[in-house]
């Protein structure tokens, strides 16, 4: 393998892409309620999902994944496991909570993220 390929495939570069993905997922999870609050002239807190436990769980798992990717950037192998647990729990939440209309989207996001 060439030195350029090794530099591109380093773990900290992959973790940086993971951090970018976490930021984008966070924006997508918060963007829907934000757009809804603007469109219906409501406060942002009123536009958040009614089931706050699931929303908070998803945001917590994204934070866990962000910590995991940050640990990988600091050369810790435990970070990959934390990032994987956080991402899987956040993205596949509709599958294991029984919200089947969102199951296909979760599987597509999971497949794209791997």
Protein Blocks (a to p, Z undefined) as FASTA:
>chain_A
ZZklmmmmpmklmmmmmmmmmmmmmmmmmmmmmmmmmmnopafklmpcfblmlmmmmmmm
mmmmmmmmmmmmnopaklmmmmmmmmmmmmmmmmmnopaklmmmmmmmmmmmZZ
